[in-house]
Amino acid sequence: AELIPEVTTLPLIETKIGIRSLIGDGTVRLGRISNLNGVFYSLSHAGAGYLRAPAIANELADFIINPKARCTLIERFLHR
């Protein structure tokens, strides 16, 4: 909230605590929050997050810099 005060106005839908975070069906979700300029997310990596991190970080960085970038490794998980 100190870095992005707008997040305090977002509705809390669900909270989970655990070492292996999963969202819904467990599918990785990547993208941007449409109503908060400059806020991106990378969610639901579970136990394999540390294995995927380098590839996802590189492609997500490309997407952040250029939203029209062709991100072949993450395209199916990317919510534009």
PyMOL commands that place a pseudoatom at each C-alpha (Angstrom):
pseudoatom trace, name=CA, resn=ALA, resi=1, chain=A, elem=C, hetatm=0, pos=[0.000, 0.000, 0.000]
pseudoatom trace, name=CA, resn=GLU, resi=2, chain=A, elem=C, hetatm=0, pos=[2.938, 2.353, 0.559]
pseudoatom trace, name=CA, resn=LEU, resi=3, chain=A, elem=C, hetatm=0, pos=[4.248, 1.777, -2.959]
pseudoatom trace, name=CA, resn=ILE, resi=4, chain=A, elem=C, hetatm=0, pos=[0.888, 1.569, -4.744]
pseudoatom trace, name=CA, resn=PRO, resi=5, chain=A, elem=C, hetatm=0, pos=[-1.809, 3.256, -2.628]
pseudoatom trace, name=CA, resn=GLU, resi=6, chain=A, elem=C, hetatm=0, pos=[-4.518, 2.369, -5.181]
pseudoatom trace, name=CA, resn=VAL, resi=7, chain=A, elem=C, hetatm=0, pos=[-4.406, -1.278, -4.113]
pseudoatom trace, name=CA, resn=THR, resi=8, chain=A, elem=C, hetatm=0, pos=[-6.186, -0.343, -0.895]
pseudoatom trace, name=CA, resn=THR, resi=9, chain=A, elem=C, hetatm=0, pos=[-9.315, 0.435, -2.931]
pseudoatom trace, name=CA, resn=LEU, resi=10, chain=A, elem=C, hetatm=0, pos=[-9.406, -2.955, -4.690]
pseudoatom trace, name=CA, resn=PRO, resi=11, chain=A, elem=C, hetatm=0, pos=[-11.923, -5.515, -3.427]
pseudoatom trace, name=CA, resn=LEU, resi=12, chain=A, elem=C, hetatm=0, pos=[-10.538, -8.471, -1.493]
pseudoatom trace, name=CA, resn=ILE, resi=13, chain=A, elem=C, hetatm=0, pos=[-11.849, -11.544, -3.278]
pseudoatom trace, name=CA, resn=GLU, resi=14, chain=A, elem=C, hetatm=0, pos=[-9.953, -14.315, -1.546]
pseudoatom trace, name=CA, resn=THR, resi=15, chain=A, elem=C, hetatm=0, pos=[-6.942, -14.817, 0.695]
pseudoatom trace, name=CA, resn=LYS, resi=16, chain=A, elem=C, hetatm=0, pos=[-4.813, -17.935, 0.887]
pseudoatom trace, name=CA, resn=ILE, resi=17, chain=A, elem=C, hetatm=0, pos=[-1.640, -18.555, 2.804]
pseudoatom trace, name=CA, resn=GLY, resi=18, chain=A, elem=C, hetatm=0, pos=[0.817, -21.295, 2.019]
pseudoatom trace, name=CA, resn=ILE, resi=19, chain=A, elem=C, hetatm=0, pos=[4.141, -22.220, 0.560]
pseudoatom trace, name=CA, resn=ARG, resi=20, chain=A, elem=C, hetatm=0, pos=[2.735, -23.384, -2.785]
pseudoatom trace, name=CA, resn=SER, resi=21, chain=A, elem=C, hetatm=0, pos=[0.424, -20.690, -4.014]
pseudoatom trace, name=CA, resn=LEU, resi=22, chain=A, elem=C, hetatm=0, pos=[-2.226, -21.718, -6.519]
pseudoatom trace, name=CA, resn=ILE, resi=23, chain=A, elem=C, hetatm=0, pos=[-5.111, -19.750, -7.965]
pseudoatom trace, name=CA, resn=GLY, resi=24, chain=A, elem=C, hetatm=0, pos=[-8.325, -21.492, -8.995]
pseudoatom trace, name=CA, resn=ASP, resi=25, chain=A, elem=C, hetatm=0, pos=[-7.402, -24.331, -11.336]
pseudoatom trace, name=CA, resn=GLY, resi=26, chain=A, elem=C, hetatm=0, pos=[-3.669, -23.832, -10.775]
pseudoatom trace, name=CA, resn=THR, resi=27, chain=A, elem=C, hetatm=0, pos=[-2.997, -22.282, -14.182]
pseudoatom trace, name=CA, resn=VAL, resi=28, chain=A, elem=C, hetatm=0, pos=[-0.258, -19.648, -14.177]
pseudoatom trace, name=CA, resn=ARG, resi=29, chain=A, elem=C, hetatm=0, pos=[-1.634, -16.136, -14.636]
pseudoatom trace, name=CA, resn=LEU, resi=30, chain=A, elem=C, hetatm=0, pos=[0.407, -13.248, -15.962]
pseudoatom trace, name=CA, resn=GLY, resi=31, chain=A, elem=C, hetatm=0, pos=[-0.586, -9.777, -17.048]
pseudoatom trace, name=CA, resn=ARG, resi=32, chain=A, elem=C, hetatm=0, pos=[-1.458, -6.245, -16.051]
pseudoatom trace, name=CA, resn=ILE, resi=33, chain=A, elem=C, hetatm=0, pos=[-4.122, -4.734, -13.856]
pseudoatom trace, name=CA, resn=SER, resi=34, chain=A, elem=C, hetatm=0, pos=[-6.109, -2.672, -16.339]
pseudoatom trace, name=CA, resn=ASN, resi=35, chain=A, elem=C, hetatm=0, pos=[-7.257, 0.038, -13.965]
pseudoatom trace, name=CA, resn=LEU, resi=36, chain=A, elem=C, hetatm=0, pos=[-3.900, 0.493, -12.181]
pseudoatom trace, name=CA, resn=ASN, resi=37, chain=A, elem=C, hetatm=0, pos=[-1.314, 1.902, -14.558]
pseudoatom trace, name=CA, resn=GLY, resi=38, chain=A, elem=C, hetatm=0, pos=[2.048, 0.166, -14.293]
pseudoatom trace, name=CA, resn=VAL, resi=39, chain=A, elem=C, hetatm=0, pos=[0.921, -2.726, -12.060]
pseudoatom trace, name=CA, resn=PHE, resi=40, chain=A, elem=C, hetatm=0, pos=[1.614, -6.224, -13.409]
pseudoatom trace, name=CA, resn=TYR, resi=41, chain=A, elem=C, hetatm=0, pos=[1.183, -9.673, -11.885]
pseudoatom trace, name=CA, resn=SER, resi=42, chain=A, elem=C, hetatm=0, pos=[2.726, -13.117, -12.042]
pseudoatom trace, name=CA, resn=LEU, resi=43, chain=A, elem=C, hetatm=0, pos=[0.623, -15.581, -10.035]
pseudoatom trace, name=CA, resn=SER, resi=44, chain=A, elem=C, hetatm=0, pos=[-0.035, -19.246, -9.294]
pseudoatom trace, name=CA, resn=HIS, resi=45, chain=A, elem=C, hetatm=0, pos=[3.406, -20.754, -9.839]
pseudoatom trace, name=CA, resn=ALA, resi=46, chain=A, elem=C, hetatm=0, pos=[3.123, -23.188, -6.913]
pseudoatom trace, name=CA, resn=GLY, resi=47, chain=A, elem=C, hetatm=0, pos=[6.179, -25.321, -6.261]
pseudoatom trace, name=CA, resn=ALA, resi=48, chain=A, elem=C, hetatm=0, pos=[7.679, -24.910, -9.733]
pseudoatom trace, name=CA, resn=GLY, resi=49, chain=A, elem=C, hetatm=0, pos=[7.968, -21.119, -9.564]
pseudoatom trace, name=CA, resn=TYR, resi=50, chain=A, elem=C, hetatm=0, pos=[11.691, -21.158, -8.927]
pseudoatom trace, name=CA, resn=LEU, resi=51, chain=A, elem=C, hetatm=0, pos=[12.206, -23.315, -12.036]
pseudoatom trace, name=CA, resn=ARG, resi=52, chain=A, elem=C, hetatm=0, pos=[10.113, -21.076, -14.283]
pseudoatom trace, name=CA, resn=ALA, resi=53, chain=A, elem=C, hetatm=0, pos=[11.235, -17.751, -12.848]
pseudoatom trace, name=CA, resn=PRO, resi=54, chain=A, elem=C, hetatm=0, pos=[14.090, -16.927, -15.277]
pseudoatom trace, name=CA, resn=ALA, resi=55, chain=A, elem=C, hetatm=0, pos=[12.070, -17.569, -18.463]
pseudoatom trace, name=CA, resn=ILE, resi=56, chain=A, elem=C, hetatm=0, pos=[8.903, -15.946, -17.159]
pseudoatom trace, name=CA, resn=ALA, resi=57, chain=A, elem=C, hetatm=0, pos=[10.781, -12.916, -15.821]
pseudoatom trace, name=CA, resn=ASN, resi=58, chain=A, elem=C, hetatm=0, pos=[12.484, -12.285, -19.180]
pseudoatom trace, name=CA, resn=GLU, resi=59, chain=A, elem=C, hetatm=0, pos=[9.282, -12.524, -21.194]
pseudoatom trace, name=CA, resn=LEU, resi=60, chain=A, elem=C, hetatm=0, pos=[7.173, -10.628, -18.686]
pseudoatom trace, name=CA, resn=ALA, resi=61, chain=A, elem=C, hetatm=0, pos=[9.787, -7.848, -18.718]
pseudoatom trace, name=CA, resn=ASP, resi=62, chain=A, elem=C, hetatm=0, pos=[9.492, -7.725, -22.532]
pseudoatom trace, name=CA, resn=PHE, resi=63, chain=A, elem=C, hetatm=0, pos=[5.700, -7.482, -22.187]
pseudoatom trace, name=CA, resn=ILE, resi=64, chain=A, elem=C, hetatm=0, pos=[5.992, -4.681, -19.612]
pseudoatom trace, name=CA, resn=ILE, resi=65, chain=A, elem=C, hetatm=0, pos=[8.329, -2.701, -21.865]
pseudoatom trace, name=CA, resn=ASN, resi=66, chain=A, elem=C, hetatm=0, pos=[6.307, -3.398, -25.017]
pseudoatom trace, name=CA, resn=PRO, resi=67, chain=A, elem=C, hetatm=0, pos=[2.717, -4.677, -24.444]
pseudoatom trace, name=CA, resn=LYS, resi=68, chain=A, elem=C, hetatm=0, pos=[2.526, -5.751, -28.102]
pseudoatom trace, name=CA, resn=ALA, resi=69, chain=A, elem=C, hetatm=0, pos=[5.654, -7.908, -27.801]
pseudoatom trace, name=CA, resn=ARG, resi=70, chain=A, elem=C, hetatm=0, pos=[5.384, -11.500, -28.966]
pseudoatom trace, name=CA, resn=CYS, resi=71, chain=A, elem=C, hetatm=0, pos=[5.950, -13.509, -25.793]
pseudoatom trace, name=CA, resn=THR, resi=72, chain=A, elem=C, hetatm=0, pos=[5.982, -17.060, -27.156]
pseudoatom trace, name=CA, resn=LEU, resi=73, chain=A, elem=C, hetatm=0, pos=[6.818, -18.860, -23.899]
pseudoatom trace, name=CA, resn=ILE, resi=74, chain=A, elem=C, hetatm=0, pos=[4.146, -17.157, -21.806]
pseudoatom trace, name=CA, resn=GLU, resi=75, chain=A, elem=C, hetatm=0, pos=[1.508, -16.208, -24.403]
pseudoatom trace, name=CA, resn=ARG, resi=76, chain=A, elem=C, hetatm=0, pos=[-1.070, -18.777, -23.312]
pseudoatom trace, name=CA, resn=PHE, resi=77, chain=A, elem=C, hetatm=0, pos=[-0.907, -17.549, -19.702]
pseudoatom trace, name=CA, resn=LEU, resi=78, chain=A, elem=C, hetatm=0, pos=[-0.811, -13.839, -20.530]
pseudoatom trace, name=CA, resn=HIS, resi=79, chain=A, elem=C, hetatm=0, pos=[-3.894, -11.747, -19.822]
pseudoatom trace, name=CA, resn=ARG, resi=80, chain=A, elem=C, hetatm=0, pos=[-3.559, -8.608, -21.915]
for i in range(1, 80): cmd.bond("trace and resi %d" % i, "trace and resi %d" % (i + 1))
show_as sticks, trace
zoom trace
